[in-house]
Amino acid sequence: MTQIEQLVPKLRFKEFDGELRGGTISDYWSFYYWKSAPKWSLSEDAPTPCVRYWELYSTFNEVVDEIKSFTNIDPSTLKFSKWWEVLVPRVWEDPLDFANCSYLPHSWIAIWEMISVYNTEEDWLYMTYYFNAKLKRAFAKVVEWWSVANLYFKYLEPIEVHIPATAEQNKIMIFLTSVDTKIQQLESLKSSREQYKKWVMQKIFSQEIRFKDENGEDFGKWESVEINDIWNHYNWLTWKTKEDFWDWKRYIQYMQIFNSSRIQLDDCWYVNVWDQEKQNEVKKWDVIFTVSSETPKETWMTSVVLDEFQWVYLNSFCFWLRPESEKVLNPVFSEYLFRSSEVRKKIIRLAQWSTRFNMSKISLMKLRITLPSIWEQVKIWKILSQISLKIINIEEQINNVKKRKKWLLQQMFV
């Protein structure tokens, strides 16, 4: 590939042609940063709006559309934003994660001390997209690594960039903004569906909503049972060190359980299992729990194995139950039962705190839960699964649009 070809994007609006402008980041303006609000100074009723560096990773995308944090620090000691600036995180754990920049279209916002602020006469949003899309590895190469990774703006200034004229930048931003708007609309729709699902589950498991059988008759009364009466319990993957992971057999991770009510094989990682006879293999219909967590809300979170797996095991901090009989509890119903607010409240009350929140298996097995008849369980599962399927379909749409956006960014920037 020739130098001339490198300076022309692969995907371009037809009214623009010719090479892009070259130079370094510092050729197109300058950076600054300043001491700002520490974490202890934050509160919801504080008067001064601010942006924290980890919000660039956890809260904002390319645009700081709404200020989320406020500080009590004396404004005379703070550094405030001007209009239209690009925020670049200065501290993180992974050098490849520094290209998480956000455009700040607001003035008089206190900037967190671990953020480098970039002023430019180019299109601010364009430069934000450009940094995130094309400079991930360039940023990573100049990171200083000690106990954490640091990215000082003096190392950013000499990085080479290739950008089009302002008119082309503006058109690219109008186009990419429409893509982001589509993503936001889908995410808003997903959120509303999730809230609706949560409302329906609350009504069902509090028995405010009941169902009828095929003959139009009411289902019977829900009955209280002890978990120990309906399940056998099994241990997790044992005798493993960090050298055993990344190869051979699949295993289920702690966060995989927390993030989803059902286990997906494609999300499993790998581990060496040398003596399979001494390990417990996960089977279809197993209900898997997290046994330890940093917060009570994550304690004994559950997922259900609804597919036929072979040679799949559990990591530590996990534990599973296997139904003795489907006559009392239908395994598919477990997907929603143990994530219902009624059962979660009982579990959280039993969580014990030391360095982490824990609950013993004995306590879990003695826990009493209320179950509908096996036929009403199936009806409830079908209704909730229909809602869940709609949410999954929206998630797939979001992922497809995001993949499309990623491809566009790679093609439209040099």
Number of C-alpha atoms within 10 A of each C-alpha: 5 6 8 10 11 13 19 21 20 13 12 14 11 6 6 11 12 10 16 18 12 13 14 14 21 19 14 15 13 15 20 12 19 17 14 23 26 13 11 9 11 18 13 11 10 13 15 19 19 23 25 23 22 17 17 23 17 9 12 18 17 20 17 20 13 12 16 14 19 21 23 17 18 11 14 7 12 19 20 19 21 15 13 18 24 28 28 26 27 21 23 19 13 13 21 17 18 27 24 24 29 28 25 25 18 15 12 13 20 26 24 26 21 21 27 23 27 23 20 18 11 16 17 22 24 24 24 24 24 22 23 19 20 16 20 17 13 16 22 18 14 17 23 15 14 8 7 12 19 21 24 21 24 13 13 19 16 13 16 14 22 18 21 23 12 13 10 18 17 17 13 19 17 12 10 17 14 11 16 16 11 16 19 13 12 17 16 12 15 19 14 13 17 16 12 13 19 16 11 17 21 16 13 16 20 13 13 9 11 15 15 13 12 9 6 8 9 12 16 14 11 13 11 11 15 14 18 16 14 18 18 14 16 17 17 20 22 14 10 13 9 7 9 14 16 13 12 14 17 24 24 25 20 22 13 18 22 18 13 14 20 21 22 17 16 7 11 17 19 17 24 17 23 11 7 11 8 11 16 17 18 24 19 14 21 24 27 27 22 25 24 25 20 13 13 21 15 22 25 30 26 30 27 27 22 17 14 10 15 13 14 20 27 24 19 18 19 24 23 24 21 18 19 13 13 12 11 17 20 19 23 22 21 22 23 23 22 21 18 17 16 16 17 19 12 14 20 19 10 17 23 15 14 7 9 13 20 23 21 13 16 9 13 18 17 13 16 16 16 15 18 20 16 15 18 21 20 16 15 20 19 14 12 18 17 12 15 15 11 14 19 13 12 18 16 12 16 19 13 13 17 16 12 12 16 12 12 16 19 15 15 16 24 20
